[in-house]
Structures are given as C-alpha cells and as structure tokens.
Amino acid sequence: MFLFGIEVPILELLVIFCTVVVIYLIILEIEFRQLKSIAKKFDEEEVLLSREMRELRNEISELKEVIKALKK
C-alpha cells in the first residue's frame, strides 16, 4: 500500500503493532499484580494497626484506673 508516495508494508506493521500491544499488556499485568500484593500488605498493616490501637486504648484506661486508685 502506498501512503504519501511511500510503500508501507501493512501486514508487517500490523504484526509489529500487535506484538507491542501484547508486550504492553503483559507489563501491565505484572504491574497490577504488584499493586495487588502491595494493597494486600497495606490492608494487613491497617488491621494490625487497629488492633494495636485498641490494645493501647485498653492499657491507657487501665492506667487511668490505677492513677485514680492511687490518688484516693
């Protein structure tokens, strides 16, 4: 096929384009898997943090009770 006076091999361009698209999709899949694992680790850390916060609140309330008992 001639495009602007230049012969352009359409089939070869299609093969190259399809190959580039497939490689791009593979790279995106790898990146999404990494993001998924990072998000999972982040959620686990968030759950751990909420547990630690709950334990800290319990310890603070126990300390308040001890301080009130010592003041009396």
VEXDREN-2710 file (C-alpha; in Angstrom, 1 decimal):
% VEXDREN-2710
k/r/px/py/pz
1/MET/0.0/0.0/0.0
2/PHE/1.3/3.5/-0.9
3/LEU/0.9/6.2/1.7
4/PHE/2.1/9.7/0.8
5/GLY/4.2/8.2/-2.0
6/ILE/5.9/5.7/0.3
7/GLU/5.3/2.0/0.1
8/VAL/4.1/0.8/3.6
9/PRO/4.0/-2.9/4.4
10/ILE/0.6/-3.1/6.2
11/LEU/0.9/-6.7/7.3
12/GLU/4.4/-6.2/8.9
13/LEU/3.1/-3.0/10.6
14/LEU/0.1/-4.9/12.0
15/VAL/2.4/-7.7/13.3
16/ILE/4.7/-5.2/15.0
17/PHE/1.8/-3.2/16.4
18/CYS/0.1/-6.4/17.8
19/THR/3.4/-7.5/19.3
20/VAL/3.9/-4.2/21.0
21/VAL/0.4/-4.3/22.4
22/VAL/0.8/-7.8/23.7
23/ILE/4.1/-6.8/25.4
24/TYR/2.4/-3.7/26.9
25/LEU/-0.5/-5.8/28.2
26/ILE/2.0/-8.3/29.8
27/ILE/3.8/-5.4/31.5
28/LEU/0.5/-4.0/32.8
29/GLU/-0.5/-7.4/34.2
30/ILE/2.8/-7.6/36.1
31/GLU/2.3/-4.1/37.5
32/PHE/-1.3/-4.8/38.5
33/ARG/-0.1/-8.0/40.4
34/GLN/2.5/-6.0/42.2
35/LEU/-0.1/-3.3/43.1
36/LYS/-2.5/-6.0/44.3
37/SER/0.2/-7.5/46.6
38/ILE/1.1/-4.0/47.9
39/ALA/-2.6/-3.3/48.6
40/LYS/-3.0/-6.6/50.4
41/LYS/0.0/-5.9/52.6
42/PHE/-1.3/-2.4/53.3
43/ASP/-4.7/-3.8/54.4
44/GLU/-2.9/-6.3/56.7
45/GLU/-0.9/-3.5/58.2
46/GLU/-4.1/-1.5/58.7
47/VAL/-5.7/-4.3/60.6
48/LEU/-2.6/-4.8/62.7
49/LEU/-2.6/-1.0/63.5
50/SER/-6.2/-1.1/64.5
51/ARG/-5.5/-4.0/66.9
52/GLU/-2.5/-2.2/68.4
53/MET/-4.6/1.0/68.8
54/ARG/-7.3/-1.0/70.6
55/GLU/-4.8/-2.6/72.9
56/LEU/-3.2/0.9/73.6
57/ARG/-6.6/2.3/74.5
58/ASN/-7.2/-0.6/76.9
59/GLU/-3.8/0.0/78.5
60/ILE/-4.5/3.7/78.8
61/SER/-7.8/3.1/80.5
62/GLU/-6.2/0.7/82.9
63/LEU/-3.5/3.2/83.7
64/LYS/-6.2/5.9/84.4
65/GLU/-7.9/3.5/86.8
66/VAL/-4.6/2.8/88.6
67/ILE/-3.9/6.5/88.9
68/LYS/-7.4/7.2/90.2
69/ALA/-7.0/4.4/92.8
70/LEU/-3.6/5.8/93.9
71/LYS/-5.0/9.3/94.3
72/LYS/-7.7/8.1/96.7
END
